[in-house]
Amino acid sequence: MRYVSTRGQAPVLSFGEAMLTGLARDGGLYVPETIPTLAPADIAALAGLPYEEVAFRVMRPFTGDTFGDDELKGAIARAYAGFGHAARAPLKQLAPGHFLLELFHGPTLAFKDFAMQIIGQLFQIALAREGRHITIVGATSGDTGSAAIEAFRGLDNVDVFILFPHGRVSDVQRRQMTTPTEANVHALALEGDFDDCQARVKDMFNDFAFRDEVGLAGVNSINWARVLAQVVYYFTAAVALGAPHRRVAFTVPTGNFGDIFAGYIAQQMGLPIETLVIATNQNDILHRCLTTGRYETDGVRASISPSMDIQVSSNFERALFMAYGRDGAAVAQLMDELKTKGGFAVSQGALQALRETYTSGRCSEGETISTIAMELAASGELLCPHSAVGVKVAGEHVAAPVPMVTLATAHPAKFPDAVETATGIRPALPPRMADLFDRPERMTRVPNDLQALEALIQERRRR
Ligand SMILES: *Cc1c(COP(=O)(O)O)cnc(C)c1O
């Protein structure tokens, strides 16, 4: 299995190389050269298997010779052992024909644990084998950083530096990043906003001398291995509802398009997915694009579902690559227009291809709050604001007899203020992390300055 860049100009890589590289050197994202399929009988055989066994069968065709079967099985077992629910991704019924896939039982209470926990294990195996050491640098608006620190804490061959905007992440998110005590993890509070954090990380990746010297690696949502790990729960959910004999639809609270693109991969592998609904908050660039055919940035407005507050949606580039018939030159041109003119028009053919798989909807701030309140009254389920965006938009797309599954992307206790505003209830942290607010914090305040950041990383990383 080989991986190619969406811009067509970077070296073709193995799974292991694509995983350790993250962003391709031509600025593109890695995608598999061909998408392996599972026959209907193979999909039917997944029914009733433990989550870990499904993960192995779904991921194995993509990993090539990078890992032996036992290595991959061991990594999967360790990745999900710390989850707080035996099913890992339990499915709950909200209403006739509408289900909720709870993806928040991992160690940091957001779906990002599904991918981050397994890539922590896979990085460790690949690096130990080669005697290599890497430095992971990432920017976060909250959930990615906490999931990365949790996944890589204490690993021998990795140092992790996470930049978050000082004063702009929730208390739970910050404490999940600042309370781990291992010496290889570093929470950096940057003077600036999330876009500044992301821009400085990008600058570091573009500083090739620094990139090579410290062995820079990225684990943000464009990393192919993360997308792959998220394909698994589309299979467990759809099979539980009757696939491959019955079609299933999904609604996905979307920001950077990583989670929903995993659904597209599941569909291409043969899972009978009727439609994938993109649910956006007021930062609705994707909904506007699907509706009008123009992809146009217009700034970010802070919302109560902050993990979906995006200006541009990085993984959408992968969807464009597929919709343009894998034409890397066409994608490179669109991305160039995006950079120089702030937007581009999707061709008629590509728009039609996108609309064959995806549909979309948007949820305002007021609707997010009212959905949290209404769902509590209707089904007893307490939703986080991101999941509420999904439930609201899904409600507009439920079409019997196809069951709809909405992805619940975070635990309500991770965003207690919005939940309390909506319901008067302040959701409690699960017992296994009830002492989060008693643990001592450790973080470094840093300026929004590339040289200063690079110097700090050079000094702190272990060699
Ligand atoms: C990251 C995140 C999202 C958005 O997921 P993408 O893969 O970026 O589309 C939605 N909800 C929560 C809680 C998240 O942490």
The ligand as an ORCA input file, in Angstrom:
! r2SCAN-3c Opt
* xyz 0 1
  C     -12.004     18.137     16.530
  C     -13.435     18.157     16.932
  C     -14.469     18.279     15.975
  C     -14.186     18.457     14.504
  O     -13.622     17.317     13.922
  P     -12.879     17.404     12.494
  O     -12.292     16.074     12.273
  O     -11.864     18.499     12.640
  O     -13.925     17.761     11.491
  C     -15.780     18.227     16.432
  N     -16.069     18.108     17.743
  C     -15.104     18.003     18.692
  C     -15.484     17.879     20.123
  C     -13.758     18.022     18.321
  O     -12.798     17.922     19.271
*
